[in-house]
């Protein structure tokens, strides 16, 4: 395991990957901690910011090109900010159920499922974990 492939990648990729890893770790902390507290809200805003960085930075990553410079994963990059706004809106309205479902869905889809695809051979994170 070596961070060299990630650190040597074109600039949007390290930003995207490190923001995603931080969001993943912070998401686990959020799931484990008490809800509705000041720390939960503060860490939640940080998590939303990290997820926004993950989504926006992906528009400068074009390693997989299926529709011009884009791939189907970019649809998730459009969907994620919309869902982030919805999740925050639910929290502000004290709709705990809607907030919970939205945020868990973003975590599962945009971090876990999409993240697993980064370990496919030929991708940067595959080289980080398994070598070139």
N, C-alpha and C positions, 0 to 999 in steps of 0.2 A: 504494500500500500504506500502510495506516494502522492503528495499534493502537486508535484511538478506538472503533470498534464493539465491540471486545473489552473495553476498559476501561469502557465505558458499559453493558455488559450486566449482567443481574442477578448478584449476587455468586457463586453457585456456578459460573457459566460461566467467568469469568477464572481462578478457582482450578483448575478442571478442565482448562482449556486450557493454562495455564502448567505444571501438573504433567505433562500429557501431552507437551508440547514438551520439557521437561527429561528425562523418561523416554526419549523418542525419541533425544535427543542422547546421553544416557548409555548407552543400549542400543547405539548405534553404537560408542562407545568400548569397551564390553565385548566386542563382537564382534571388534574389531580388536586388542585387547590380549591378552597371555598369560593363559592360564587357570590356575586353581588357586593363584594367588598371593594374598598378603594384600591388595594393591590390588583384585584382582578380587573377592574376597569382600567387602571393605568397600564398594566401589561397587555390588556386587550387592545388599547390604542396603539401600543408599540407593535403588536402582532398585525393589526390592520395595516400599519405603515409598511411593515416588512412584506406583507402579501401584495401590497400595491407595487412595491419595488420589484417583486418577483414577476408580477403580471406585466408591468410596463417594460421591464428590461428584456422580456422575451421577444418583443417586437424587433429587436436588433440581433436576434439569434436566428440564423437561416441555414443551419446545417442540414435540415431535412426540408427539401423543396418539392412539394407535390402540386401546388397551385401558384405558379410564379415563385416568389420568394417565401411563400407561406406553406405551412403544413396544417393538418387538422388540429394540432395541439394549440394553435393560435386562437382557435375558437374559445378554448378554455381561458385564454388570456383576455378575451373580451368579456366573457361571462363572469370571471372572478371579481373584477371591480364592481360590477353590478350587484353581485351577491354580497360583497363587503358592505356596500351602501345599505342594502336590504337588512343585513344582519345588525348593523349599527342602528338602523331605524327601528327594528324590532326591540333592541335593548332600550333605546330612548323612550319607547312607548310602553316599556315594562311587559312586553310580550315575550316572556321567558321561553315558552315552547318554540315560537318562531325563531327567536335568537339562537337557541340551542341547535335546532335542526339545521339552520342556515350555516352556522359556524362549523359544526361537525361535518357537514357536507363539503364545505370549502376545504377543510383540513383533509378529509378523506380523498376527495377528487383531485384537488390542485396540488397537494403535497404528497400523499401516499401513492395514489394510482399513477399520476403523472411522474412522480419521483421514481417509481419502479422502472418506468420506460427509459430513464437515464442510464440504467445499468445494462442496456442492450449492447452487445459487442459492437465496437466502432464508435461509441459515444464517449465523451470525455470522462464522465463519472465511472464508466466501466474501466477505463484505463487507470483512474485513480485507485479504485479498489482492487482490481485484478491484475493490473499491469498492462503494458502495451500488447 
